[in-house]
Amino acid sequence: MVPFAGWNMPVQYTGILDEHHTVRQACGVFDISHMGQFLAHGAGTAAWLNSMFTNNLDKLVDGMGQYSMMLNEKGGVIDDLIIYRLGEDDFFIVVNASMIDEDYAWLMAHKPEGITLENKSDAYVGLAIQGPACEEVFAKLCPGVELPVRNGILRFQAQGDDLVVCRTGYTGENGFEFFCPAEHGVAWFERVIEAGAKPCGLGARDSLRLEMCYSLNGSDLSPEKTPLEAGLSWCCDLSKDFIGVETLREQKANGRPTALVAIEYTGKGAPPRHGYEVQLPDGTPLGELCSGVLSPSLGKGIAMAYVPAAHAKIGTEVQVVVRGKAVPAVIVKKPFLKK
């Protein structure tokens, strides 16, 4: 157990490697109760949220969600999140644990009169069930209920509880998120295990998401970098107005100063870690690693780092300085693990 964003969080149960391979091959369950949940509703909510987030909510039909970001005035990332449309002006928003209070304060500071924003983070226990066997686990957990389609959301009752199931994920595998009343969280966690899922901790969650090049807020995403620099232009609709859009439009027109690249070891060395320096082979500094890990699936070091855009081309040879030793590496196409 380790402290994280004010919570005690499990790094591992049986071991990171075992849990990582379980998710890739069978099914694992992560306790994501630390994540935040907001409810926003009232006339004009869709238009307001569209002015706060980068993606376009007008593309969502009821029961569907999308990945999006909330930016500061300079275009830097405050948080990345997933927002689901429950109805015309009724939304369920899942935010990062360390950003719950800041996100809520930012939204409240920009909220028009007549719209209700509720922080329901303490009311829910969240479980992420991930892996090829997740549908079998759900069938045993909630017999007779069909999982929503990819990026969908479903609200229903089972065992006397009001439940929410979202069909997304942070591992690159088939999966879903399961939200239940906090007071019954332990019982549901045990039911998920009985249905065939294996408990997994933050260690495996990090290696799984990094193999897929999924960004982690606070490491790969920050208030100093824009979504375009992070390679996430696909979730930014620059045809609409939202806070920070001017910087993104300027970068699209004139080029981004840096780019978040995927770096893969070509030589042997200790696992790459956050903060390690990235250089050209001649020793010219390029930047520092945002995230890094020894990939259990690939058996080699993988990492992401912001480098000057001029040096971000795939195939560029670099080196990672690990405890004073330069480890040969190369910039590769995302993601590391091709599914």
Secondary structure, DSSP 4 states (H G I P E B T S, - for coil): -EEETTEEE-S-SS-HHHHHHHHHHS-EEEE-TTSEEEEEESTTHHHHHHHHBSS-GGGPPTTEEEEEEEE-TTS-EEEEEEEEEEETTEEEEEE-GGGHHHHHHHHHHHPPTT-EEEE-GGGEEEEEEESTTHHHHHHHHSTT-PPPPTTBEEEEEETTEEEEEE---SSSSSEEEEEEEGGGHHHHHHHHHHTT-EEE-HHHHHHHHHHTT---BTTTB-TTS-TTTTT-GGG--TTS--TTHHHHHHHHHH--SEEEEEEEESS--SPP-TT-EEE-TTS-EEEEEEEEEE-TTTSSEEEEEEEEGGG--TT-EEEEEETTEEEEEEEEPSPSS--
